[in-house]
Amino acid sequence: MIVACDDRTRSQVEPLVAKHATKDEVAAALGWTAYTWYERGDRDLAAFLGRESPEQYKPLRAAVHDGRRVMFNTTAWQQTWLFFDDTNRLVGYSFNTQ
């Protein structure tokens, strides 16, 4: 599910996926004090994807289709999309550069 990312971020996220970390554990481990959380059926996320080419954000589109919750953070260089199950446990991720 990885599009592109910096190796440091990947090395931080992969162990969290392996242990199915909670939303709070993920935020703490990554040092995220500000991020966007999308619940299933979120209209803002749907509107965002509706403005983008269908070829863009394929892993994110698949996660949304599967009913995943999404934690999002962005820097000047990278977007990080983390996918959670119904119990808010991390089950996947996608990165892309900006």
N, C-alpha and C positions, 0 to 999 in steps of 0.2 A: 504494500500500500504506500510505499514511499516514492514521492515524486522527486524531490531534491531536498537536501537539508545540510546543515553543518554537522559534522561528525560528533561534536560535543553534545548537541541537542539529541541526536539519535542515541548516543550512549547513555543519556539521562532517561530517555523515554522508554527504551526497550525493556529495562528491568521493571519499570512500573507496569507495563503491559503484561509482562510475564507473571507478576504477582496479583494482577487485577486490582491495582491500587484504587482507593476511593478518590472521589473528586478532591476532598480536602488534602489527602496525602499527596496527590499529584501537584496541587497548587503549592504546597509547602516544599516539596522536593525540587520543583522548578523555580521556586522563588517568585512565583507570580502573585502579586498583590492586586493586580487589575487584569481582568480577562472578561471575555463575553461568554455567557452560558446560554445555549439554545436548548429549549425543551422540544420534545416531539411536536411537530406541526407549527413551529414558530414561523410567523408571517414575515418577519424581517429577514430570516435566512432564506425563506422561499423567494422573497422579492429579490434578494441579492443573486441567487442562482438563476432566477428568471431573466436577469439583465446580462448574464454571461453566456458565452457560446456553450452549446451542449458538450463540446469537446473539452471545455475547461472544468476543472474540479471534479473529475470522475470519481475518485475515492470518496470525496465529500458527498457527492450525489448518491453514491451507493449506500453510504452510511445513513443518510437522510431517508432514503427509500426503505431501509431496513428498520427504521424507527429509532435510530440511535440518538442519544443526547450528545451535544457537541460543546466542547470547551475550545475557545478560540483565543489566540494571542498573536500579535504581530509586532515585528520590529521593522526597522528601515529596510532590512534585507530579506526577511523570511516570514511567511505565514505558517503558523502551527495550528493544526486541526486535530483535536483528540476526541475519540469516539467512546462513548460510555453505554453500558447496558441499562436495563430498567432499574437496577439497584445502584446506579451511579458508580459502577466499577469500570475501569479503563479496559477496553477490549481492542483498540486499534488506533491508528494515527495516520496522518498525512502531512507532509511539509511541501511547501512550494516557495520559490524565490519570487521576489517582486522586482 
